Every structure is written in structure tokens, then in C-alpha cells.
């Protein structure tokens, strides 16, 4: 579902939060918006 395209802090957080679907969505949106 969540695939780290770039190797950055955001990617690491997304991967770590990927374990949590609920938080993953919020984190992914926050990183994408930034």
C-alpha cells in the first residue's frame, strides 16, 4: 500500500508508520502536503 519513493526522513516515517494503517494515512497525507 505505502511505498517509499524517495529515501528521506518522510520515507522512513511512512515506512515505520506503515505498520499502523490509521496513522499511516495521516502521516502520508502530512508528508505529501509538505
Rosetta silent file (secondary structure, phi, psi, omega in degrees, C-alpha in Angstrom):
SEQUENCE: XXXXXXXXXXXXXXXXXXXXXXXXXXXXXXXXXX
SCORE:     score description
SCORE:     0.000 S_00000001
   1 L     0.000  -58.523 -179.201    0.000    0.000    0.000 S_00000001
   2 L  -100.200  120.570 -178.435    2.598    2.557    1.098 S_00000001
   3 L  -123.279  119.973  179.294    5.782    2.585   -0.970 S_00000001
   4 L   -67.789  107.926 -179.284    8.672    4.931   -0.138 S_00000001
   5 L   -78.675  -42.278 -179.020    9.502    6.565   -3.446 S_00000001
   6 L  -112.239  147.350  179.356   12.248    8.806   -2.109 S_00000001
   7 L   -88.974   89.071 -178.567   14.810    7.963    0.557 S_00000001
   8 L  -141.814  175.728  178.580   14.127   10.773    3.010 S_00000001
   9 H   -52.329  -43.982  179.968   13.022   11.355    6.569 S_00000001
  10 H   -57.784  -43.187 -178.383    9.437   11.253    5.319 S_00000001
  11 H   -61.509  -43.266 -178.995   10.021    7.893    3.656 S_00000001
  12 H   -63.398  -43.611 -179.082   11.415    6.431    6.881 S_00000001
  13 H   -64.319  -44.246 -179.172    8.480    7.756    8.907 S_00000001
  14 H   -59.222  -42.837 -178.620    5.985    6.472    6.330 S_00000001
  15 H   -65.120  -42.010 -178.201    7.598    3.036    6.419 S_00000001
  16 H   -68.038  -41.767 -178.397    7.603    2.973   10.234 S_00000001
  17 H   -78.475  -14.089 -179.224    4.029    4.198   10.422 S_00000001
  18 L   -55.325  -25.015  179.388    3.072    1.836    7.614 S_00000001
  19 L   -64.527  -30.262 -179.472    2.516   -0.690   10.411 S_00000001
  20 L  -106.393  109.110 -177.983   -0.379    1.473   11.557 S_00000001
  21 H   -63.374  -38.156 -177.808   -2.960    1.956    8.785 S_00000001
  22 H   -66.319  -47.744 -178.696   -4.793    4.648   10.709 S_00000001
  23 H   -75.983  -33.883 -178.416   -1.679    6.737   11.416 S_00000001
  24 H   -55.595  -43.329 -178.307   -0.074    5.846    8.092 S_00000001
  25 H   -62.134  -43.582 -179.112   -2.847    7.669    6.260 S_00000001
  26 H   -67.658  -43.674 -178.609   -2.395   10.790    8.396 S_00000001
  27 H   -65.708  -45.265 -178.428    1.390   10.693    8.147 S_00000001
  28 H   -60.418  -42.739 -179.039    1.379   10.077    4.412 S_00000001
  29 H   -65.751  -40.405 -178.393   -1.023   12.969    3.851 S_00000001
  30 H   -64.274  -44.467 -179.225    1.052   15.251    6.080 S_00000001
  31 H   -68.132  -42.271 -178.638    4.286   14.373    4.258 S_00000001
  32 H   -63.844  -37.068 -178.687    2.677   14.625    0.828 S_00000001
  33 H   -69.124  -36.496 -179.543    1.264   18.037    1.722 S_00000001
  34 L   -73.890    0.000    0.000    4.655   19.206    2.896 S_00000001
